[in-house]
């Protein structure tokens, strides 16, 4: 029964157009941070669910590669290159994130939010699905 409920909910979300699509910055071997509107792309729905950022330190300076990625591929790549992320010459750092345009420049720290929680539009379907899954698992 639980599998049927979960399958039905997932089918509803994907068929209703509420499938998640993330936007990321995308560029290849740029010597500047390529975090402007011209480099924003829409990632493939239900396939590329993360943004990836590679920072390479070369003789000619710092180079950036940014792209959409699947969570599995990105997490494997980032863990595989962790030992090469030194910040020194020939360093390669790969990071993954899953919010819109998160592979852009680092955001300045924001003041702490109050006790109230605010949800952005892309997170709302996931949050709703999470609540429904919790409810259905407690009823079975």
URSUL-V805549 format. One record per residue. SS is DSSP state (helix for helix, strand for strand, loop for the rest). PSI is psi as a letter, one per 30 degrees, with the letter a starting at -180 (999 if undefined). BURIAL is 1 if it has 16 or more other C-alpha atoms within 10 Angstrom, else 0. Layout:
ss={SS & SS}
psi={PSI & PSI}
burial={BURIAL & BURIAL}
//
This chain:
ss={loop & helix & helix & helix & helix & helix & helix & helix & helix & helix & helix & helix & helix & helix & helix & loop & loop & loop & loop & loop & loop & loop & strand & strand & strand & loop & strand & strand & strand & strand & loop & loop & loop & loop & loop & loop & helix & helix & helix & strand & strand & strand & loop & loop & loop & loop & loop & loop & loop & strand & strand & strand & strand & strand & strand & strand & strand & strand & loop & loop & strand & strand & strand & strand & strand & strand & strand & strand & strand & loop & helix & helix & helix & helix & helix & helix & helix & helix & helix & helix & loop & helix & helix & helix & loop & loop & loop & loop & loop & loop & loop & strand & strand & strand & strand & strand & strand & loop & loop & loop & loop & loop & loop & loop & loop & loop & loop & loop & loop & loop & loop & loop & loop & loop & loop & loop & loop & loop & loop & loop & helix & helix & helix & helix & helix & helix & helix & helix & helix & helix & helix & helix & helix & helix & helix & helix & helix & helix & helix & loop}
psi={e & e & e & e & e & e & e & e & e & e & e & e & e & e & f & g & g & g & k & k & k & l & k & l & k & k & l & k & h & k & g & l & f & h & h & l & e & f & g & k & l & k & l & k & k & g & e & j & g & l & k & k & k & k & j & k & j & l & e & g & a & k & k & k & k & k & l & l & l & l & e & e & e & e & e & e & e & e & e & f & g & e & f & g & i & f & f & l & k & g & k & k & k & k & l & k & l & h & l & k & g & f & g & a & l & k & k & k & k & l & l & k & l & a & f & k & k & k & k & l & e & f & f & e & e & e & e & e & e & e & e & e & e & e & e & e & f & f & f & 999}
burial={0 & 0 & 0 & 0 & 0 & 1 & 0 & 0 & 0 & 0 & 0 & 0 & 0 & 0 & 0 & 0 & 0 & 0 & 1 & 1 & 1 & 1 & 1 & 1 & 1 & 1 & 1 & 0 & 0 & 0 & 0 & 0 & 1 & 1 & 1 & 0 & 0 & 0 & 0 & 1 & 1 & 0 & 1 & 0 & 0 & 0 & 0 & 1 & 1 & 1 & 1 & 1 & 1 & 1 & 1 & 1 & 1 & 0 & 0 & 0 & 0 & 1 & 1 & 1 & 1 & 1 & 1 & 1 & 1 & 1 & 1 & 0 & 0 & 1 & 1 & 0 & 1 & 1 & 0 & 0 & 0 & 0 & 0 & 0 & 1 & 0 & 0 & 0 & 0 & 0 & 1 & 1 & 1 & 1 & 1 & 1 & 1 & 1 & 1 & 1 & 1 & 1 & 1 & 1 & 0 & 0 & 0 & 0 & 0 & 0 & 0 & 0 & 0 & 0 & 0 & 0 & 0 & 0 & 0 & 0 & 0 & 0 & 0 & 0 & 0 & 0 & 0 & 0 & 1 & 0 & 0 & 0 & 1 & 0 & 0 & 0 & 0 & 0 & 0 & 0}
//
